[in-house]
Amino acid sequence: MKITIGVFAHVDAGKTTFCEGLLYQTNRIKFLGRVDHGSSVMDHNEVERRRGITIFSDIASFSYADNDYWLVDTPGHIDFSAEMERTIAVLDAAILIISAPNGVQSHSVTIHKLLQAQKIPVYIFINKIDQLSDVDIDFCMEDINKNLGINSRVIGNIAEIYEPTFVEWLCEYDNNLLEHFLDETHNEKIILAAAKNQIKSGNISLAVAGSALHQQGILETIAIIGETLTETPQNNDFSAAVFKVIHDKKGAKVTFIKCLSGKIAIKDEIFYNDIHEKINEIRSYQGKSYTKTSFAAAGDIVGVLGLSTAIPGMLLGDGAKMIMPTLQPALKAAVVHNLPHDAVMDCLRKIEQQDPMLKVDYVNHEINVCIMGKIQLEVLKELALEDFGIALDFSDCSIMYKETVAEPIMGYGHFEPLRHYAEVHLRIEPNPKGGCTFASEVHVDNFPKQYQNLVEHHVLERDHKGVLTGSSLTDVKIVLTKGAIHLKHTHGGDLKEATYRAVRQGLEKAENIILEPYYSFIIYVDTPTLGRVLSDITAMHGTFEPPETLGDRACIKGSGPVATFLNYSAELLSFTKGTGAISLWFLDYFPCHNPQEVIAKIGYQKERDMENTSSSVFLAKGAGFEVQWDRAEEFMQLM
C-alpha cells in the first residue's frame, strides 16, 4: 500500500526531528540531521537552516513493513500555516505531534480542526517525554482529549489493540464489535476491522508516547499506521492535487503533485484551468535532491515540469477545480523599493506562484502583499534577495479588511466602443461566509451557455474591489439576470469589461459593509490580574467565555478584532511581569467595529482607481462615449 503521511505540530514540538529520525530508522538517510544544527534533510532551504524552523513543506519517501510511504514535513509556525494547510489535500493520514512538557497549544487545535474538516485520520505522537522526570501519560492524554475534542488512547505497539482493555475501550465506539464481544465471538480480524473503521470515521485516534530526539516510539507509530489505516479505492482516470510550487536553480518551475488516481507519463497532456499542457519532466524528490522518472501512478508524489499556470490548491484532471483554503491572511504590507517596477513585480509574482495567499496587488501606485504575520515578511525579504537577487523592504503591517453588501442590489455594465459590444446585468446579494459565488437565472435561448460561462469566469477570476476602502469583495452571490453580445462585433474582452463594470456599478449603489479579521485567543494569567485582563478584552471590543480557574491560574477563551489584539501580547507580558501568556489564531471576518475610522485612515479614492471603473461605454455617431455609474441605467439596452 502507498501511504502519504503529513507530520504536523505547534512550533518547537519536535516535528522535523521526528521526520529525521523516521528517515534514519528506515535507512533512507545515513546520518541524523538536527534542526538546531542546520543539518536536517527536510529543512534544506538556506533561510530554514539559518532560522532553525520549517518554512516550506518538504517531501521524502521510505518503505517499512511492506508499505511505501511518502512523508510530508510541514511548517509549525503560524505565519506559514497556509503552506501547512495546502498539504492536507494530498494526505492519507496525519501525525500530530504534541510536546509533553507544553501540552496542547493553540496552533495544534487549529491544525486538528483542519484535519478533521478534511476527514484525515489523525495519529498522535506525544514527544519529549524524556524531558519530564516523572511523566504522567494519563494527564497528557486528558489534556489532548479535552483540548482537541477527540477520543484518543495511548498504545505502545500494534499488538496492544488486541488486549482486553483496549478491546473494551473500542467497543464504546463500535457496535458491531460490542455485539461480538458480548457473544465472545470476536477475534483479531474483527478487532482490527473495528479499529480501522473508527479511525477512518474520526471517532477515535491512537497515540504513542516517545522521544523523537532519542529515537523512541517513532517506528511504533509507523507500524500502527500501516496496520490500522484503510486503503483508499482507486480508479483509472487521472487526477492529481497540486500542493507546492518552486523554481529550481535554473529558474524552471517545478509543480509538486500527488497522483490521486490513474497515472501520468512524460509527454502526456494534463487538462486543468481550461487548458491542456504537456508534462516535460517528472522528478521524484528526497528533500532537495531528486531523480528523474518516466511516469507516476496513483499514490505517488512527484515534481513535474511543464505546467505553466498551475498553482497550489488546484486539482488536475477532468472536472478540475481549486481547493479553497480555510486559513486566510489577516494582514497586509506595502512593498518598499527603489528598483524598476517590472523587476519587483516579476519577483513577487514568482513567489506568489509558490504561495497564492500572498495575493500580490498593485493599487494606487503601490504594491501590496497579504501575510499571516510579521515573521513571514522577514522571510519574504530573504527569499527575494537569495532566489531572485531583489532587495525589498516592507512597510509596517496593516489590517486586511474586506467588503460586502447588506442588501441585494442590481449592477449594470455596458461596453460598446466602435466595433465592440457587450452588456451584462448582475444582481449582487449577501452570501454570508460564502466568499464570492456565481449563479445564472438566464435561459440559454436568451443568452447562449458559452457566454454565460464567460461571465462566470470573469466574475470569479479576480478580486473585485469594494468602493469604501478598495478592499476585496467577499460574502456575495453574483447572479446573472441578463446578457447580450453582437455576433459580429463582440470580441473576447468585451464581456469581461461589461462584467467588471456591472459589479462595480452595483457596489456604487449598495449599502456596503466593511469586514475586519478576528482572532480567537486563549489567555493564561495569574488570578490577581484576571480582572485587568477581562477589562482589557472588553475595551478592545472582544468577547470571552466564563474564565476557567486552575488553582492560582486562570484561562480565558474568546475572540476579538485583529486590529486591537495584534500587539496585546507585549502589554500582557509587561503588566503580568512575564507570567501571562496569549495564543492568537485567525478566526474569521466580521463587521468592522470602527468603520468610519477605517475609511478615513485608508483614504481610498475610488474615482482614481481606473482599473475598477464603474462607468459604462456606449456608442453614438461612430464613436464611444463614457457614462458615469449614476446615469448608466438610462442608456442600457436590455432594461
Summary of the structure (lengths in Angstrom):
residues: 639
radius of gyration: 27.2
end to end distance: 61.3
largest distance: 92.4
contacts: 2125
relative contact order: 0.08
helix: 32%
strand: 32%
